Amino acid sequence: MTDRQGRGEELALEQRLHRRLARLPAPRAPQTLLPRVLATIGRPWYARAWRTWPAAARGSALAAAVMLLAGTTWLVGGVESMSAWPDVVRIGWRLLVQPVVVYAFGVNVALALVAAASWTVLTRVALGGTSTMGTGFPQGGAWRSR
């Protein structure tokens, strides 16, 4: 087959496909789309998602949040009191988290072993097992139809 013949067949296929696709009905929007769009348009900018606010409004809101945080820090005791936070976190870790970590790790290992055993039972017993055919590698799986 020459390149010109191949291109002609490709064009014929493309035209057939175009005709069939052109006969398909246009997709319809869900019934709830128009009311949702109109409700969103009708809302003021400050009632919408923060990312859709005007840039000046977002900047002002961010500046107000930073000033509120700075004012709260100043009222609570200033930056000097912030140096105690690492100690608070360290004490919380030692009292609340560290005693549980070893047990949580043990439970996770036990659950992983139970999951592996369950998978082995499922694939070998319930689903008929796999065949290695002397290679050591599965040749077919229980997921394939027989």
N, CA, C and O atoms as a GROMACS GRO file, in nm:
protein
  584
    1MET      N    1   0.084  -0.116   0.000
    1MET     CA    2   0.000   0.000   0.000
    1MET      C    3   0.090   0.124   0.000
    1MET      O    4   0.184   0.134   0.078
    2THR      N    5   0.058   0.215  -0.089
    2THR     CA    6   0.138   0.336  -0.097
    2THR      C    7   0.092   0.435   0.008
    2THR      O    8  -0.012   0.420   0.071
    3ASP      N    9   0.172   0.535   0.023
    3ASP     CA   10   0.140   0.639   0.121
    3ASP      C   11   0.012   0.713   0.081
    3ASP      O   12  -0.068   0.750   0.167
    4ARG      N   13  -0.006   0.733  -0.049
    4ARG     CA   14  -0.125   0.804  -0.098
    4ARG      C   15  -0.252   0.723  -0.071
    4ARG      O   16  -0.354   0.779  -0.032
    5GLN      N   17  -0.245   0.588  -0.090
    5GLN     CA   18  -0.361   0.503  -0.063
    5GLN      C   19  -0.395   0.504   0.086
    5GLN      O   20  -0.511   0.511   0.125
    6GLY      N   21  -0.292   0.496   0.166
    6GLY     CA   22  -0.312   0.497   0.311
    6GLY      C   23  -0.377   0.626   0.356
    6GLY      O   24  -0.464   0.627   0.443
    7ARG      N   25  -0.334   0.736   0.297
    7ARG     CA   26  -0.392   0.867   0.334
    7ARG      C   27  -0.536   0.875   0.287
    7ARG      O   28  -0.620   0.933   0.356
    8GLY      N   29  -0.567   0.818   0.169
    8GLY     CA   30  -0.705   0.818   0.119
    8GLY      C   31  -0.797   0.737   0.208
    8GLY      O   32  -0.909   0.780   0.237
    9GLU      N   33  -0.751   0.620   0.252
    9GLU     CA   34  -0.832   0.539   0.344
    9GLU      C   35  -0.851   0.611   0.477
    9GLU      O   36  -0.958   0.605   0.537
   10GLU      N   37  -0.747   0.678   0.522
   10GLU     CA   38  -0.754   0.753   0.648
   10GLU      C   39  -0.857   0.865   0.637
   10GLU      O   40  -0.935   0.886   0.729
   11LEU      N   41  -0.857   0.936   0.524
   11LEU     CA   42  -0.954   1.044   0.503
   11LEU      C   43  -1.095   0.989   0.496
   11LEU      O   44  -1.187   1.049   0.552
   12ALA      N   45  -1.114   0.876   0.427
   12ALA     CA   46  -1.247   0.816   0.418
   12ALA      C   47  -1.298   0.776   0.556
   12ALA      O   48  -1.414   0.800   0.590
   13LEU      N   49  -1.210   0.716   0.636
   13LEU     CA   50  -1.248   0.678   0.771
   13LEU      C   51  -1.281   0.802   0.854
   13LEU      O   52  -1.378   0.803   0.929
   14GLU      N   53  -1.201   0.905   0.840
   14GLU     CA   54  -1.223   1.029   0.914
   14GLU      C   55  -1.358   1.092   0.876
   14GLU      O   56  -1.431   1.140   0.963
   15GLN      N   57  -1.391   1.091   0.747
   15GLN     CA   58  -1.518   1.149   0.702
   15GLN      C   59  -1.636   1.067   0.753
   15GLN      O   60  -1.737   1.123   0.796
   16ARG      N   61  -1.624   0.933   0.747
   16ARG     CA   62  -1.731   0.848   0.800
   16ARG      C   63  -1.753   0.873   0.949
   16ARG      O   64  -1.866   0.885   0.996
   17LEU      N   65  -1.644   0.882   1.020
   17LEU     CA   66  -1.651   0.908   1.164
   17LEU      C   67  -1.713   1.044   1.191
   17LEU      O   68  -1.794   1.059   1.282
   18HIS      N   69  -1.674   1.143   1.112
   18HIS     CA   70  -1.728   1.278   1.129
   18HIS      C   71  -1.879   1.279   1.105
   18HIS      O   72  -1.954   1.342   1.180
   19ARG      N   73  -1.925   1.209   1.002
   19ARG     CA   74  -2.069   1.205   0.972
   19ARG      C   75  -2.145   1.138   1.086
   19ARG      O   76  -2.252   1.186   1.126
   20ARG      N   77  -2.092   1.029   1.138
   20ARG     CA   78  -2.161   0.960   1.247
   20ARG      C   79  -2.164   1.043   1.375
   20ARG      O   80  -2.265   1.047   1.446
   21LEU      N   81  -2.054   1.108   1.402
   21LEU     CA   82  -2.051   1.193   1.522
   21LEU      C   83  -2.142   1.314   1.508
   21LEU      O   84  -2.200   1.360   1.606
   22ALA      N   85  -2.155   1.366   1.385
   22ALA     CA   86  -2.242   1.482   1.363
   22ALA      C   87  -2.388   1.446   1.382
   22ALA      O   88  -2.469   1.533   1.414
   23ARG      N   89  -2.424   1.318   1.362
   23ARG     CA   90  -2.563   1.276   1.380
   23ARG      C   91  -2.600   1.258   1.527
   23ARG      O   92  -2.718   1.252   1.560
   24LEU      N   93  -2.503   1.248   1.613
   24LEU     CA   94  -2.533   1.231   1.755
   24LEU      C   95  -2.600   1.356   1.810
   24LEU      O   96  -2.569   1.467   1.766
   25PRO      N   97  -2.692   1.340   1.905
   25PRO     CA   98  -2.755   1.458   1.964
   25PRO      C   99  -2.655   1.534   2.051
   25PRO      O  100  -2.561   1.477   2.105
   26ALA      N  101  -2.676   1.663   2.061
   26ALA     CA  102  -2.590   1.747   2.144
   26ALA      C  103  -2.609   1.709   2.291
   26ALA      O  104  -2.721   1.679   2.332
   27PRO      N  105  -2.502   1.710   2.368
   27PRO     CA  106  -2.518   1.676   2.511
   27PRO      C  107  -2.602   1.781   2.582
   27PRO      O  108  -2.594   1.900   2.551
   28ARG      N  109  -2.682   1.735   2.676
   28ARG     CA  110  -2.769   1.826   2.751
   28ARG      C  111  -2.709   1.851   2.889
   28ARG      O  112  -2.649   1.763   2.951
   29ALA      N  113  -2.727   1.972   2.934
   29ALA     CA  114  -2.680   2.008   3.068
   29ALA      C  115  -2.776   1.952   3.172
   29ALA      O  116  -2.895   1.936   3.143
   30PRO      N  117  -2.728   1.922   3.291
   30PRO     CA  118  -2.818   1.875   3.397
   30PRO      C  119  -2.923   1.983   3.430
   30PRO      O  120  -2.898   2.102   3.412
   31GLN      N  121  -3.037   1.939   3.476
   31GLN     CA  122  -3.145   2.032   3.509
   31GLN      C  123  -3.107   2.130   3.620
   31GLN      O  124  -3.160   2.241   3.627
   32THR      N  125  -3.015   2.088   3.706
   32THR     CA  126  -2.979   2.171   3.821
   32THR      C  127  -2.870   2.272   3.788
   32THR      O  128  -2.836   2.355   3.874
   33LEU      N  129  -2.813   2.268   3.668
   33LEU     CA  130  -2.700   2.356   3.636
   33LEU      C  131  -2.740   2.502   3.634
   33LEU      O  132  -2.675   2.584   3.699
   34LEU      N  133  -2.844   2.538   3.562
   34LEU     CA  134  -2.883   2.678   3.549
   34LEU      C  135  -2.918   2.740   3.684
   34LEU      O  136  -2.871   2.851   3.712
   35PRO      N  137  -2.999   2.676   3.769
   35PRO     CA  138  -3.026   2.738   3.900
   35PRO      C  139  -2.901   2.757   3.984
   35PRO      O  140  -2.889   2.857   4.056
   36ARG      N  141  -2.808   2.661   3.976
   36ARG     CA  142  -2.684   2.676   4.055
   36ARG      C  143  -2.599   2.790   4.005
   36ARG      O  144  -2.542   2.866   4.084
   37VAL      N  145  -2.589   2.804   3.872
   37VAL     CA  146  -2.509   2.913   3.815
   37VAL      C  147  -2.571   3.047   3.851
   37VAL      O  148  -2.500   3.139   3.891
   38LEU      N  149  -2.703   3.059   3.836
   38LEU     CA  150  -2.770   3.186   3.868
   38LEU      C  151  -2.758   3.219   4.016
   38LEU      O  152  -2.744   3.336   4.053
   39ALA      N  153  -2.763   3.117   4.102
   39ALA     CA  154  -2.748   3.142   4.245
   39ALA      C  155  -2.607   3.190   4.277
   39ALA      O  156  -2.588   3.277   4.362
   40THR      N  157  -2.508   3.133   4.209
   40THR     CA  158  -2.369   3.174   4.232
   40THR      C  159  -2.345   3.316   4.181
   40THR      O  160  -2.278   3.396   4.247
   41ILE      N  161  -2.400   3.347   4.065
   41ILE     CA  162  -2.382   3.481   4.010
   41ILE      C  163  -2.448   3.586   4.098
   41ILE      O  164  -2.397   3.697   4.113
   42GLY      N  165  -2.562   3.550   4.155
   42GLY     CA  166  -2.637   3.645   4.237
   42GLY      C  167  -2.574   3.674   4.372
   42GLY      O  168  -2.610   3.772   4.436
   43ARG      N  169  -2.480   3.591   4.416
   43ARG     CA  170  -2.417   3.614   4.547
   43ARG      C  171  -2.314   3.726   4.539
   43ARG      O  172  -2.248   3.741   4.436
   44PRO      N  173  -2.301   3.804   4.645
   44PRO     CA  174  -2.195   3.907   4.646
   44PRO      C  175  -2.058   3.841   4.652
   44PRO      O  176  -2.046   3.724   4.690
   45TRP      N  177  -1.953   3.916   4.614
   45TRP     CA  178  -1.819   3.859   4.604
   45TRP      C  179  -1.769   3.803   4.735
   45TRP      O  180  -1.695   3.704   4.735
   46TYR      N  181  -1.807   3.862   4.848
   46TYR     CA  182  -1.755   3.816   4.977
   46TYR      C  183  -1.826   3.690   5.025
   46TYR      O  184  -1.781   3.628   5.122
   47ALA      N  185  -1.934   3.649   4.960
   47ALA     CA  186  -2.002   3.526   4.998
   47ALA      C  187  -1.956   3.409   4.912
   47ALA      O  188  -2.000   3.296   4.933
   48ARG      N  189  -1.869   3.434   4.817
   48ARG     CA  190  -1.817   3.329   4.729
   48ARG      C  191  -1.688   3.271   4.787
   48ARG      O  192  -1.642   3.312   4.894
   49ALA      N  193  -1.630   3.176   4.714
   49ALA     CA  194  -1.504   3.116   4.757
   49ALA      C  195  -1.394   3.222   4.761
   49ALA      O  196  -1.395   3.314   4.680
   50TRP      N  197  -1.301   3.209   4.853
   50TRP     CA  198  -1.199   3.312   4.875
   50TRP      C  199  -1.113   3.331   4.751
   50TRP      O  200  -1.068   3.443   4.723
   51ARG      N  201  -1.088   3.224   4.676
   51ARG     CA  202  -1.004   3.234   4.555
   51ARG      C  203  -1.067   3.322   4.448
   51ARG      O  204  -0.996   3.373   4.362
   52THR      N  205  -1.200   3.340   4.452
   52THR     CA  206  -1.267   3.421   4.350
   52THR      C  207  -1.283   3.566   4.391
   52THR      O  208  -1.336   3.646   4.314
   53TRP      N  209  -1.238   3.603   4.509
   53TRP     CA  210  -1.246   3.742   4.553
   53TRP      C  211  -1.155   3.828   4.466
   53TRP      O  212  -1.059   3.776   4.408
   54PRO      N  213  -1.183   3.958   4.456
   54PRO     CA  214  -1.089   4.047   4.386
   54PRO      C  215  -0.954   4.049   4.459
   54PRO      O  216  -0.948   4.026   4.580
   55ALA      N  217  -0.847   4.076   4.384
   55ALA     CA  218  -0.712   4.070   4.442
   55ALA      C  219  -0.697   4.166   4.559
   55ALA      O  220  -0.635   4.132   4.659
   56ALA      N  221  -0.753   4.286   4.548
   56ALA     CA  222  -0.742   4.384   4.657
   56ALA      C  223  -0.812   4.333   4.782
   56ALA      O  224  -0.762   4.353   4.893
   57ALA      N  225  -0.926   4.269   4.767
   57ALA     CA  226  -1.000   4.217   4.882
   57ALA      C  227  -0.925   4.102   4.947
   57ALA      O  228  -0.921   4.090   5.070
   58ARG      N  229  -0.864   4.016   4.864
   58ARG     CA  230  -0.785   3.906   4.921
   58ARG      C  231  -0.665   3.959   4.996
   58ARG      O  232  -0.635   3.912   5.106
   59GLY      N  233  -0.597   4.057   4.939
   59GLY     CA  234  -0.482   4.116   5.007
   59GLY      C  235  -0.522   4.181   5.138
   59GLY      O  236  -0.452   4.167   5.238
   60SER      N  237  -0.634   4.254   5.138
   60SER     CA  238  -0.681   4.318   5.261
   60SER      C  239  -0.718   4.215   5.366
   60SER      O  240  -0.685   4.232   5.483
   61ALA      N  241  -0.785   4.108   5.326
   61ALA     CA  242  -0.822   4.003   5.421
   61ALA      C  243  -0.700   3.934   5.478
   61ALA      O  244  -0.695   3.903   5.597
   62LEU      N  245  -0.599   3.911   5.394
   62LEU     CA  246  -0.476   3.849   5.441
   62LEU      C  247  -0.402   3.941   5.538
   62LEU      O  248  -0.350   3.896   5.640
   63ALA      N  249  -0.398   4.070   5.506
   63ALA     CA  250  -0.333   4.166   5.595
   63ALA      C  251  -0.407   4.173   5.729
   63ALA      O  252  -0.344   4.182   5.834
   64ALA      N  253  -0.540   4.171   5.725
   64ALA     CA  254  -0.618   4.174   5.848
   64ALA      C  255  -0.592   4.050   5.932
   64ALA      O  256  -0.583   4.059   6.055
   65ALA      N  257  -0.580   3.934   5.868
   65ALA     CA  258  -0.554   3.810   5.942
   65ALA      C  259  -0.416   3.814   6.007
   65ALA      O  260  -0.400   3.770   6.121
   66VAL      N  261  -0.316   3.867   5.935
   66VAL     CA  262  -0.181   3.878   5.991
   66VAL      C  263  -0.181   3.974   6.109
   66VAL      O  264  -0.118   3.948   6.212
   67MET      N  265  -0.250   4.087   6.094
   67MET     CA  266  -0.255   4.184   6.204
   67MET      C  267  -0.329   4.126   6.324
   67MET      O  268  -0.289   4.150   6.438
   68LEU      N  269  -0.435   4.049   6.301
   68LEU     CA  270  -0.507   3.986   6.411
   68LEU      C  271  -0.418   3.886   6.484
   68LEU      O  272  -0.419   3.880   6.607
   69LEU      N  273  -0.340   3.808   6.408
   69LEU     CA  274  -0.248   3.713   6.470
   69LEU      C  275  -0.140   3.785   6.549
   69LEU      O  276  -0.106   3.745   6.660
   70ALA      N  277  -0.085   3.891   6.492
   70ALA     CA  278   0.018   3.968   6.562
   70ALA      C  279  -0.037   4.032   6.688
   70ALA      O  280   0.029   4.032   6.792
   71GLY      N  281  -0.157   4.086   6.680
   71GLY     CA  282  -0.219   4.148   6.798
   71GLY      C  283  -0.247   4.047   6.906
   71GLY      O  284  -0.227   4.075   7.024
   72THR      N  285  -0.292   3.930   6.869
   72THR     CA  286  -0.319   3.824   6.967
   72THR      C  287  -0.190   3.781   7.035
   72THR      O  288  -0.186   3.762   7.156
   73THR      N  289  -0.084   3.765   6.956
   73THR     CA  290   0.045   3.727   7.012
   73THR      C  291   0.095   3.834   7.108
   73THR      O  292   0.149   3.802   7.215
   74TRP      N  293   0.078   3.959   7.072
   74TRP     CA  294   0.122   4.069   7.158
   74TRP      C  295   0.043   4.071   7.287
   74TRP      O  296   0.100   4.094   7.394
   75LEU      N  297  -0.089   4.049   7.280
   75LEU     CA  298  -0.172   4.050   7.399
   75LEU      C  299  -0.142   3.933   7.492
   75LEU      O  300  -0.144   3.948   7.614
   76VAL      N  301  -0.113   3.817   7.436
   76VAL     CA  302  -0.089   3.698   7.517
   76VAL      C  303   0.043   3.709   7.592
   76VAL      O  304   0.055   3.655   7.703
   77GLY      N  305   0.140   3.776   7.537
   77GLY     CA  306   0.264   3.787   7.612
   77GLY      C  307   0.384   3.811   7.525
   77GLY      O  308   0.497   3.810   7.573
   78GLY      N  309   0.362   3.833   7.401
   78GLY     CA  310   0.474   3.868   7.314
   78GLY      C  311   0.547   3.746   7.262
   78GLY      O  312   0.506   3.632   7.285
   79VAL      N  313   0.653   3.772   7.192
   79VAL     CA  314   0.731   3.668   7.128
   79VAL      C  315   0.809   3.587   7.230
   79VAL      O  316   0.841   3.471   7.204
   80GLU      N  317   0.840   3.643   7.344
   80GLU     CA  318   0.917   3.570   7.445
   80GLU      C  319   0.845   3.444   7.489
   80GLU      O  320   0.909   3.342   7.516
   81SER      N  321   0.711   3.450   7.497
   81SER     CA  322   0.638   3.332   7.542
   81SER      C  323   0.637   3.222   7.436
   81SER      O  324   0.609   3.106   7.468
   82MET      N  325   0.668   3.256   7.311
   82MET     CA  326   0.669   3.156   7.205
   82MET      C  327   0.786   3.060   7.220
   82MET      O  328   0.784   2.951   7.162
   83SER      N  329   0.889   3.097   7.295
   83SER     CA  330   1.003   3.009   7.312
   83SER      C  331   0.970   2.887   7.397
   83SER      O  332   1.048   2.792   7.401
   84ALA      N  333   0.858   2.887   7.465
   84ALA     CA  334   0.819   2.773   7.547
   84ALA      C  335   0.749   2.665   7.466
   84ALA      O  336   0.734   2.553   7.514
   85TRP      N  337   0.706   2.695   7.343
   85TRP     CA  338   0.633   2.598   7.263
   85TRP      C  339   0.710   2.470   7.235
   85TRP      O  340   0.651   2.363   7.244
   86PRO      N  341   0.838   2.474   7.203
   86PRO     CA  342   0.909   2.346   7.183
   86PRO      C  343   0.906   2.258   7.306
   86PRO      O  344   0.896   2.135   7.294
   87ASP      N  345   0.916   2.318   7.424
   87ASP     CA  346   0.910   2.239   7.547
   87ASP      C  347   0.771   2.178   7.566
   87ASP      O  348   0.759   2.062   7.608
   88VAL      N  349   0.667   2.254   7.535
   88VAL     CA  350   0.531   2.204   7.547
   88VAL      C  351   0.509   2.086   7.452
   88VAL      O  352   0.449   1.986   7.489
   89VAL      N  353   0.557   2.100   7.331
   89VAL     CA  354   0.542   1.992   7.232
   89VAL      C  355   0.620   1.868   7.276
   89VAL      O  356   0.570   1.757   7.265
   90ARG      N  357   0.742   1.888   7.326
   90ARG     CA  358   0.824   1.775   7.371
   90ARG      C  359   0.758   1.702   7.487
   90ARG      O  360   0.756   1.579   7.489
   91ILE      N  361   0.704   1.776   7.583
   91ILE     CA  362   0.638   1.713   7.699
   91ILE      C  363   0.512   1.640   7.653
   91ILE      O  364   0.484   1.529   7.700
   92GLY      N  365   0.435   1.701   7.562
   92GLY     CA  366   0.316   1.635   7.511
   92GLY      C  367   0.349   1.506   7.438
   92GLY      O  368   0.279   1.406   7.452
   93TRP      N  369   0.457   1.508   7.360
   93TRP     CA  370   0.500   1.387   7.290
   93TRP      C  371   0.535   1.277   7.390
   93TRP      O  372   0.492   1.163   7.375
   94ARG      N  373   0.614   1.312   7.491
   94ARG     CA  374   0.659   1.211   7.587
   94ARG      C  375   0.545   1.155   7.671
   94ARG      O  376   0.545   1.036   7.704
   95LEU      N  377   0.448   1.239   7.706
   95LEU     CA  378   0.339   1.193   7.792
   95LEU      C  379   0.226   1.123   7.715
   95LEU      O  380   0.170   1.025   7.763
   96LEU      N  381   0.193   1.173   7.596
   96LEU     CA  382   0.073   1.125   7.527
   96LEU      C  383   0.103   1.033   7.409
   96LEU      O  384   0.033   0.933   7.390
   97VAL      N  385   0.204   1.064   7.330
   97VAL     CA  386   0.223   0.992   7.204
   97VAL      C  387   0.323   0.879   7.218
   97VAL      O  388   0.296   0.767   7.175
   98GLN      N  389   0.437   0.905   7.276
   98GLN     CA  390   0.545   0.807   7.281
   98GLN      C  391   0.504   0.673   7.343
   98GLN      O  392   0.543   0.569   7.291
   99PRO      N  393   0.427   0.671   7.452
   99PRO     CA  394   0.388   0.539   7.507
   99PRO      C  395   0.300   0.457   7.412
   99PRO      O  396   0.298   0.335   7.421
  100VAL      N  397   0.229   0.523   7.324
  100VAL     CA  398   0.135   0.454   7.236
  100VAL      C  399   0.200   0.410   7.106
  100VAL      O  400   0.150   0.319   7.039
  101VAL      N  401   0.311   0.474   7.067
  101VAL     CA  402   0.371   0.450   6.937
  101VAL      C  403   0.415   0.304   6.921
  101VAL      O  404   0.392   0.244   6.816
  102VAL      N  405   0.476   0.246   7.022
  102VAL     CA  406   0.524   0.108   7.012
  102VAL      C  407   0.407   0.012   6.994
  102VAL      O  408   0.413  -0.078   6.911
  103TYR      N  409   0.300   0.033   7.070
  103TYR     CA  410   0.182  -0.053   7.058
  103TYR      C  411   0.114  -0.033   6.923
  103TYR      O  412   0.070  -0.131   6.861
  104ALA      N  413   0.104   0.090   6.876
  104ALA     CA  414   0.042   0.117   6.747
  104ALA      C  415   0.123   0.051   6.634
  104ALA      O  416   0.065  -0.002   6.540
  105PHE      N  417   0.254   0.056   6.644
  105PHE     CA  418   0.338  -0.009   6.545
  105PHE      C  419   0.315  -0.160   6.546
  105PHE      O  420   0.304  -0.222   6.440
  106GLY      N  421   0.308  -0.218   6.664
  106GLY     CA  422   0.283  -0.362   6.675
  106GLY      C  423   0.148  -0.400   6.617
  106GLY      O  424   0.137  -0.503   6.550
  107VAL      N  425   0.046  -0.320   6.641
  107VAL     CA  426  -0.086  -0.347   6.586
  107VAL      C  427  -0.082  -0.337   6.434
  107VAL      O  428  -0.143  -0.419   6.366
  108ASN      N  429  -0.011  -0.238   6.380
  108ASN     CA  430  -0.001  -0.224   6.235
  108ASN      C  431   0.070  -0.344   6.171
  108ASN      O  432   0.027  -0.392   6.066
  109VAL      N  433   0.176  -0.392   6.233
  109VAL     CA  434   0.245  -0.510   6.181
  109VAL      C  435   0.154  -0.632   6.185
  109VAL      O  436   0.149  -0.709   6.089
  110ALA      N  437   0.080  -0.649   6.295
  110ALA     CA  438  -0.011  -0.763   6.306
  110ALA      C  439  -0.121  -0.755   6.200
  110ALA      O  440  -0.156  -0.856   6.140
  111LEU      N  441  -0.176  -0.637   6.176
  111LEU     CA  442  -0.279  -0.621   6.074
  111LEU      C  443  -0.224  -0.649   5.935
  111LEU      O  444  -0.294  -0.706   5.851
  112ALA      N  445  -0.101  -0.608   5.909
  112ALA     CA  446  -0.040  -0.636   5.779
  112ALA      C  447  -0.021  -0.786   5.759
  112ALA      O  448  -0.045  -0.838   5.650
  113LEU      N  449   0.019  -0.856   5.862
  113LEU     CA  450   0.035  -1.001   5.853
  113LEU      C  451  -0.100  -1.071   5.831
  113LEU      O  452  -0.109  -1.165   5.753
  114VAL      N  453  -0.203  -1.024   5.899
  114VAL     CA  454  -0.337  -1.080   5.881
  114VAL      C  455  -0.385  -1.055   5.738
  114VAL      O  456  -0.444  -1.143   5.676
  115ALA      N  457  -0.360  -0.935   5.685
  115ALA     CA  458  -0.401  -0.904   5.548
  115ALA      C  459  -0.326  -0.993   5.448
  115ALA      O  460  -0.387  -1.042   5.353
  116ALA      N  461  -0.197  -1.014   5.469
  116ALA     CA  462  -0.119  -1.100   5.378
  116ALA      C  463  -0.170  -1.244   5.385
  116ALA      O  464  -0.182  -1.310   5.282
  117ALA      N  465  -0.198  -1.293   5.504
  117ALA     CA  466  -0.250  -1.430   5.516
  117ALA      C  467  -0.387  -1.441   5.452
  117ALA      O  468  -0.416  -1.541   5.386
  118SER      N  469  -0.471  -1.343   5.470
  118SER     CA  470  -0.604  -1.345   5.409
  118SER      C  471  -0.594  -1.345   5.257
  118SER      O  472  -0.669  -1.417   5.191
  119TRP      N  473  -0.504  -1.267   5.202
  119TRP     CA  474  -0.486  -1.262   5.057
  119TRP      C  475  -0.437  -1.398   5.005
  119TRP      O  476  -0.482  -1.444   4.900
  120THR      N  477  -0.346  -1.459   5.079
  120THR     CA  478  -0.296  -1.590   5.038
  120THR      C  479  -0.408  -1.693   5.038
  120THR      O  480  -0.421  -1.772   4.944
  121VAL      N  481  -0.488  -1.694   5.142
  121VAL     CA  482  -0.599  -1.788   5.149
  121VAL      C  483  -0.698  -1.760   5.038
  121VAL      O  484  -0.746  -1.854   4.974
  122LEU      N  485  -0.728  -1.637   5.013
  122LEU     CA  486  -0.825  -1.601   4.909
  122LEU      C  487  -0.777  -1.646   4.772
  122LEU      O  488  -0.854  -1.706   4.696
  123THR      N  489  -0.652  -1.617   4.739
  123THR     CA  490  -0.604  -1.651   4.605
  123THR      C  491  -0.579  -1.801   4.587
  123THR      O  492  -0.601  -1.852   4.477
  124ARG      N  493  -0.536  -1.871   4.689
  124ARG     CA  494  -0.500  -2.012   4.672
  124ARG      C  495  -0.616  -2.107   4.695
  124ARG      O  496  -0.626  -2.210   4.628
  125VAL      N  497  -0.702  -2.074   4.787
  125VAL     CA  498  -0.810  -2.167   4.822
  125VAL      C  499  -0.941  -2.125   4.754
  125VAL      O  500  -0.999  -2.203   4.679
  126ALA      N  501  -0.985  -2.006   4.781
  126ALA     CA  502  -1.117  -1.964   4.735
  126ALA      C  503  -1.123  -1.943   4.584
  126ALA      O  504  -1.224  -1.974   4.522
  127LEU      N  505  -1.016  -1.890   4.523
  127LEU     CA  506  -1.019  -1.858   4.381
  127LEU      C  507  -0.948  -1.962   4.295
  127LEU      O  508  -0.937  -1.942   4.174
  128GLY      N  509  -0.902  -2.070   4.352
  128GLY     CA  510  -0.846  -2.178   4.272
  128GLY      C  511  -0.695  -2.179   4.261
  128GLY      O  512  -0.641  -2.272   4.202
  129GLY      N  513  -0.626  -2.083   4.312
  129GLY     CA  514  -0.481  -2.084   4.312
  129GLY      C  515  -0.419  -2.044   4.180
  129GLY      O  516  -0.489  -2.013   4.084
  130THR      N  517  -0.285  -2.045   4.178
  130THR     CA  518  -0.210  -2.010   4.059
  130THR      C  519  -0.123  -2.126   4.018
  130THR      O  520  -0.088  -2.210   4.101
  131SER      N  521  -0.088  -2.131   3.893
  131SER     CA  522  -0.003  -2.238   3.842
  131SER      C  523   0.136  -2.181   3.817
  131SER      O  524   0.150  -2.076   3.754
  132THR      N  525   0.239  -2.250   3.866
  132THR     CA  526   0.375  -2.204   3.841
  132THR      C  527   0.438  -2.275   3.723
  132THR      O  528   0.536  -2.224   3.668
  133MET      N  529   0.388  -2.389   3.683
  133MET     CA  530   0.436  -2.466   3.568
  133MET      C  531   0.587  -2.485   3.571
  133MET      O  532   0.652  -2.481   3.466
  134GLY      N  533   0.645  -2.504   3.690
  134GLY     CA  534   0.786  -2.534   3.703
  134GLY      C  535   0.878  -2.414   3.692
  134GLY      O  536   1.000  -2.429   3.703
  135THR      N  537   0.824  -2.295   3.671
  135THR     CA  538   0.911  -2.178   3.655
  135THR      C  539   0.927  -2.100   3.783
  135THR      O  540   1.023  -2.025   3.799
  136GLY      N  541   0.834  -2.116   3.875
  136GLY     CA  542   0.839  -2.037   3.996
  136GLY      C  543   0.762  -1.906   3.983
  136GLY      O  544   0.741  -1.837   4.082
  137PHE      N  545   0.722  -1.873   3.862
  137PHE     CA  546   0.645  -1.751   3.839
  137PHE      C  547   0.502  -1.788   3.803
  137PHE      O  548   0.481  -1.884   3.728
  138PRO      N  549   0.404  -1.715   3.854
  138PRO     CA  550   0.265  -1.745   3.819
  138PRO      C  551   0.243  -1.728   3.670
  138PRO      O  552   0.282  -1.627   3.612
  139GLN      N  553   0.181  -1.828   3.607
  139GLN     CA  554   0.152  -1.822   3.464
  139GLN      C  555   0.012  -1.772   3.438
  139GLN      O  556  -0.014  -1.712   3.334
  140GLY      N  557  -0.075  -1.794   3.527
  140GLY     CA  558  -0.213  -1.749   3.513
  140GLY      C  559  -0.263  -1.717   3.650
  140GLY      O  560  -0.209  -1.765   3.749
  141GLY      N  561  -0.363  -1.639   3.657
  141GLY     CA  562  -0.413  -1.604   3.788
  141GLY      C  563  -0.557  -1.645   3.804
  141GLY      O  564  -0.626  -1.678   3.707
  142ALA      N  565  -0.602  -1.642   3.926
  142ALA     CA  566  -0.740  -1.674   3.953
  142ALA      C  567  -0.832  -1.566   3.895
  142ALA      O  568  -0.951  -1.590   3.876
  143TRP      N  569  -0.776  -1.450   3.867
  143TRP     CA  570  -0.856  -1.340   3.813
  143TRP      C  571  -0.889  -1.363   3.665
  143TRP      O  572  -0.979  -1.298   3.612
  144ARG      N  573  -0.817  -1.453   3.599
  144ARG     CA  574  -0.846  -1.481   3.459
  144ARG      C  575  -0.955  -1.585   3.448
  144ARG      O  576  -0.968  -1.672   3.534
  145SER      N  577  -1.034  -1.575   3.343
  145SER     CA  578  -1.141  -1.674   3.323
  145SER      C  579  -1.079  -1.803   3.270
  145SER      O  580  -0.980  -1.800   3.197
  146ARG      N  581  -1.136  -1.912   3.308
  146ARG     CA  582  -1.084  -2.042   3.266
  146ARG      C  583  -1.160  -2.093   3.148
  146ARG      O  584  -1.131  -2.202   3.097
   0.00000   0.00000   0.00000
